[in-house]
């Protein structure tokens, strides 16, 4: 059975728990943590995964924290 495309899905947990294709962008986490600053500006075209990347970063930073 083919995996689904995460069209209009901006929640990382939905993509991981569902059977969706996902391009690993975990180096974004490493880059964000290495270059700590008060603010980040992420410039990407529409529909380029900005919200999904922020959801991935949020999920990573919440690992081990009480819910």
Backbone as a printed PyTorch tensor [residue, N CA C, xyz], in Angstrom:
tensor([[[ 0.8380, -1.1770,  0.0000],
         [ 0.0000,  0.0000,  0.0000],
         [ 0.8890,  1.2490,  0.0000]],

        [[ 0.5490,  2.2230, -0.8170],
         [ 1.3340,  3.4470, -0.9100],
         [ 1.0880,  4.3590,  0.2760]],

        [[ 2.1150,  5.1100,  0.6230],
         [ 1.9640,  6.1070,  1.6690],
         [ 1.2110,  7.3100,  1.1100]],

        [[ 0.6020,  8.0690,  2.0030],
         [-0.1530,  9.2560,  1.6150],
         [ 0.7790, 10.4690,  1.5820]],

        [[ 0.4040, 11.4640,  0.8140],
         [ 1.1000, 12.7440,  0.8060],
         [ 0.4540, 13.6490,  1.8510]],

        [[ 1.2550, 14.3200,  2.6730],
         [ 0.6820, 15.1630,  3.7290],
         [ 0.2380, 16.5280,  3.2020]],

        [[-0.7150, 16.5370,  2.2910],
         [-1.1870, 17.7770,  1.7030],
         [-2.0310, 18.5250,  2.7220]],

        [[-1.6830, 19.7810,  2.9370],
         [-2.3310, 20.7000,  3.8920],
         [-2.2980, 20.1740,  5.3290]],

        [[-1.3130, 19.3700,  5.6570],
         [-1.1150, 18.8970,  7.0300],
         [ 0.0810, 19.6240,  7.6080]],

        [[-0.1290, 20.3680,  8.6930],
         [ 0.9640, 21.1270,  9.2790],
         [ 1.3110, 20.6500, 10.6870]],

        [[ 0.8320, 19.4710, 11.0550],
         [ 1.1030, 18.9230, 12.3750],
         [ 2.0620, 17.7370, 12.2310]],

        [[ 3.2290, 17.8540, 12.8370],
         [ 4.2610, 16.8240, 12.7310],
         [ 3.7940, 15.4890, 13.2950]],

        [[ 3.0870, 15.4970, 14.4140],
         [ 2.6200, 14.2530, 15.0180],
         [ 1.6480, 13.5180, 14.0990]],

        [[ 0.8110, 14.2650, 13.3930],
         [-0.1190, 13.6540, 12.4400],
         [ 0.6350, 12.9730, 11.3170]],

        [[ 1.6830, 13.6200, 10.8230],
         [ 2.4780, 13.0600,  9.7330],
         [ 3.2000, 11.7980, 10.1990]],

        [[ 3.7570, 11.8140, 11.3900],
         [ 4.5150, 10.6750, 11.8970],
         [ 3.5820,  9.5210, 12.2690]],

        [[ 2.4890,  9.8110, 12.9540],
         [ 1.5750,  8.7560, 13.3850],
         [ 0.7290,  8.2080, 12.2430]],

        [[ 0.4720,  9.0440, 11.2420],
         [-0.2350,  8.5860, 10.0520],
         [ 0.7720,  7.9080,  9.1400]],

        [[ 0.3310,  7.4180,  8.0410],
         [ 1.2430,  6.7470,  7.1160],
         [ 1.5440,  7.6870,  5.9510]],

        [[ 2.2660,  8.7870,  6.2660],
         [ 2.5550,  9.8240,  5.2870],
         [ 4.0270,  9.7920,  4.8720]],

        [[ 4.2900, 10.2610,  3.6710],
         [ 5.6640, 10.5230,  3.2740],
         [ 6.1670, 11.7060,  4.0780]],

        [[ 7.4500, 11.6910,  4.4220],
         [ 8.0470, 12.8210,  5.1340],
         [ 9.5050, 12.9300,  4.7400]],

        [[ 9.9060, 14.1020,  4.2840],
         [11.3020, 14.3580,  3.9630],
         [11.9860, 14.7840,  5.2520]],

        [[13.0020, 14.0380,  5.6620],
         [13.6950, 14.3070,  6.9230],
         [14.4120, 15.6460,  6.8560]],

        [[13.9850, 16.5550,  7.6840],
         [14.6110, 17.8730,  7.7770],
         [15.1320, 18.1090,  9.1860]],

        [[15.5800, 17.0450,  9.8290],
         [16.0180, 17.1580, 11.2140],
         [17.2910, 17.9910, 11.3670]],

        [[18.0160, 18.2250, 10.2950],
         [19.1840, 19.1140, 10.3860],
         [18.7500, 20.5380, 10.7120]],

        [[17.4950, 20.8650, 10.4320],
         [16.9510, 22.1650, 10.8060],
         [17.0110, 22.3360, 12.3200]],

        [[16.7390, 21.2700, 13.0610],
         [16.7910, 21.3150, 14.5230],
         [18.2130, 21.6080, 14.9840]],

        [[19.1570, 20.8860, 14.4140],
         [20.5580, 21.0910, 14.7700],
         [20.9980, 22.5210, 14.4750]],

        [[20.6300, 23.0070, 13.3200],
         [20.9990, 24.3720, 12.9400],
         [20.3540, 25.4070, 13.8580]],

        [[19.1000, 25.1910, 14.2090],
         [18.3980, 26.1290, 15.0860],
         [19.0250, 26.1570, 16.4760]],

        [[19.4380, 25.0000, 16.9820],
         [20.0300, 24.9390, 18.3180],
         [21.4640, 25.4540, 18.3440]],

        [[22.1940, 25.2720, 17.2480],
         [23.5720, 25.7750, 17.1860],
         [23.6120, 27.2890, 17.0770]],

        [[22.6890, 27.8520, 16.3530],
         [22.6650, 29.2920, 16.1100],
         [21.5530, 29.9370, 16.9190]],

        [[21.6780, 29.8100, 18.2340],
         [20.6410, 30.3420, 19.1170],
         [20.5970, 31.8660, 19.0170]],

        [[19.4190, 32.3740, 18.8680],
         [19.1940, 33.8120, 18.8980],
         [17.7890, 34.0250, 19.4360]],

        [[17.4800, 35.2570, 19.7200],
         [16.1730, 35.5440, 20.2830],
         [15.0640, 35.3290, 19.2740]],

        [[15.3720, 35.5620, 18.0200],
         [14.3620, 35.4580, 16.9780],
         [14.9310, 34.7880, 15.7370]],

        [[14.0950, 34.0300, 15.0540],
         [14.4790, 33.4080, 13.7800],
         [13.4980, 33.8770, 12.7230]],

        [[14.0050, 34.1700, 11.5500],
         [13.1650, 34.5150, 10.4190],
         [13.3750, 33.4390,  9.3690]],

        [[12.3030, 32.7450,  9.0370],
         [12.3940, 31.6630,  8.0640],
         [11.6580, 32.1000,  6.8110]],

        [[12.4350, 32.3670,  5.7770],
         [11.8650, 32.8190,  4.5130],
         [11.8040, 31.6470,  3.5490]],

        [[10.6170, 31.2570,  3.2100],
         [10.3820, 30.1910,  2.2370],
         [ 9.1230, 30.5420,  1.4690]],

        [[ 9.0000, 30.0360,  0.2530],
         [ 7.7720, 30.2900, -0.5120],
         [ 6.5620, 29.6180,  0.1350]],

        [[ 5.4000, 29.9970, -0.3470],
         [ 4.1550, 29.3640,  0.1170],
         [ 4.2450, 27.8640, -0.0720]],

        [[ 3.5810, 27.1310,  0.8190],
         [ 3.4520, 25.6750,  0.7110],
         [ 4.8110, 24.9690,  0.7270]],

        [[ 5.7790, 25.5140,  1.4560],
         [ 7.1270, 24.9520,  1.4820],
         [ 7.4260, 24.2300,  2.7840]],

        [[ 6.4390, 24.1050,  3.6780],
         [ 6.6200, 23.3270,  4.8980],
         [ 7.0700, 24.1060,  6.1150]],

        [[ 6.8720, 25.4140,  6.1290],
         [ 7.3080, 26.2080,  7.2800],
         [ 6.5910, 25.7810,  8.5580]],

        [[ 5.2720, 25.6540,  8.4920],
         [ 4.4950, 25.2770,  9.6800],
         [ 4.8220, 23.8620, 10.1280]],

        [[ 5.0090, 22.9570,  9.1790],
         [ 5.3690, 21.5810,  9.5260],
         [ 6.7530, 21.5350, 10.1780]],

        [[ 7.6890, 22.3320,  9.6900],
         [ 9.0270, 22.3790, 10.3020],
         [ 8.9660, 22.9390, 11.7150]],

        [[ 8.1500, 23.9550, 11.9480],
         [ 8.0120, 24.5150, 13.2880],
         [ 7.3350, 23.5080, 14.2210]],

        [[ 6.3890, 22.7450, 13.6940],
         [ 5.7430, 21.7000, 14.4850],
         [ 6.7450, 20.6000, 14.8410]],

        [[ 7.6400, 20.2550, 13.8940],
         [ 8.6810, 19.2630, 14.1530],
         [ 9.6200, 19.7590, 15.2540]],

        [[10.0270, 21.0170, 15.1770],
         [10.9110, 21.6010, 16.1820],
         [10.2210, 21.6220, 17.5520]],

        [[ 8.9560, 21.9870, 17.5870],
         [ 8.1950, 22.0010, 18.8370],
         [ 8.1130, 20.6000, 19.4420]],

        [[ 7.8330, 19.6010, 18.6170],
         [ 7.7550, 18.2190, 19.1070],
         [ 9.0890, 17.7660, 19.6750]],

        [[10.1900, 18.1250, 19.0150],
         [11.5130, 17.7510, 19.4970],
         [11.8090, 18.4000, 20.8440]],

        [[11.5080, 19.6750, 20.9730],
         [11.8210, 20.3860, 22.2090],
         [10.9140, 19.9690, 23.3650]],

        [[ 9.7580, 19.3900, 23.0700],
         [ 8.8420, 18.9470, 24.1220],
         [ 9.1060, 17.5150, 24.5800]],

        [[10.0610, 16.8230, 23.9760],
         [10.3710, 15.4420, 24.3780],
         [10.7990, 15.4460, 25.8460]],

        [[10.1600, 14.6240, 26.6210],
         [10.5120, 14.5010, 28.0340],
         [ 9.8390, 15.5220, 28.9400]],

        [[ 9.1250, 16.4740, 28.3630],
         [ 8.4400, 17.4430, 29.2200],
         [ 7.0480, 16.9180, 29.5620]],

        [[ 6.5760, 17.2430, 30.7480],
         [ 5.2360, 16.7770, 31.1260],
         [ 4.1850, 17.4350, 30.2490]],

        [[ 3.1450, 16.6680, 29.9330],
         [ 2.0960, 17.2240, 29.0660],
         [ 0.9070, 17.6720, 29.8260]]])
